[in-house]
Amino acid sequence: MKVAEPKSVEGSVAVLTMPAHQHFHLEQLNADDQLRTALEAIATEILGSSITLQFRSDDDQAVSEEEKVVDETPVRAPEKDDLEEGADLEDPADMIADMLGGKIVEE
């Protein structure tokens, strides 16, 4: 919560943003209903009116939960028969020797 910054107030909803690199903490704040309820109670007491807290990333667009469309379809790897043959690849050992300026010694 130390790095959360007030972003806006939309009706009775106060939007707090977290730095984008603090994604884990943002997820935890959004997942912990008990913490949110406690923080909302404290904010309500201090401000004197009912308030709801919403946590977002500071790189998030201001999009409400209703506007977000979630695609539930999992991304799957293509079937083996659908894969195309690629060009013959260079031997990895030759590639490494070339990058490092070395040579392969055959015993």
C-alpha positions, -999 to 999 in steps of 0.1 A, spaced: 0 0 0 29 23 5 34 27 -33 -3 29 -42 -12 64 -54 -47 80 -57 -56 82 -94 -92 93 -95 -126 93 -78 -155 80 -99 -186 85 -79 -181 66 -46 -152 46 -61 -116 57 -53 -91 44 -78 -56 37 -65 -28 28 -89 2 6 -84 35 9 -104 34 -15 -134 65 -34 -120 45 -42 -89 21 -65 -107 23 -93 -81 13 -68 -53 -16 -55 -75 -29 -90 -80 -27 -97 -42 -46 -65 -34 -73 -73 -59 -76 -109 -46 -77 -102 -9 -114 -93 -2 -108 -90 36 -80 -65 31 -101 -44 7 -131 -45 31 -108 -33 60 -93 -5 39 -127 6 27 -140 7 63 -110 29 73 -115 52 43 -152 54 50 -145 64 86 -119 90 77 -139 105 48 -173 103 65 -191 86 36 -192 51 20 -163 45 -4 -152 16 -25 -116 11 -34 -104 -2 -68 -68 -10 -75 -52 -7 -110 -18 -7 -126 -5 28 -134 -1 17 -170 -37 4 -172 -62 22 -193 -92 34 -173 -114 5 -182 -142 -7 -159 -146 -44 -152 -178 -44 -172 -160 -31 -203 -133 -58 -201 -138 -87 -224 -120 -119 -213 -113 -145 -239 -116 -178 -220 -104 -199 -250 -70 -213 -241 -42 -209 -266 -31 -243 -278 -1 -255 -298 -9 -264 -334 -14 -301 -343 17 -319 -356 0 -324 -390 -6 -286 -393 31 -278 -389 50 -268 -420 85 -281 -428 111 -255 -421 144 -249 -438 173 -272 -429 188 -256 -398 225 -252 -392 241 -274 -367 240 -257 -333 276 -265 -325 286 -248 -358 266 -218 -349 282 -214 -315 317 -219 -329 310 -192 -355 296 -168 -329 325 -173 -306 352 -174 -333 362 -209 -325 365 -242 -343 352 -276 -337 379 -302 -331 371 -337 -342 388 -364 -321 
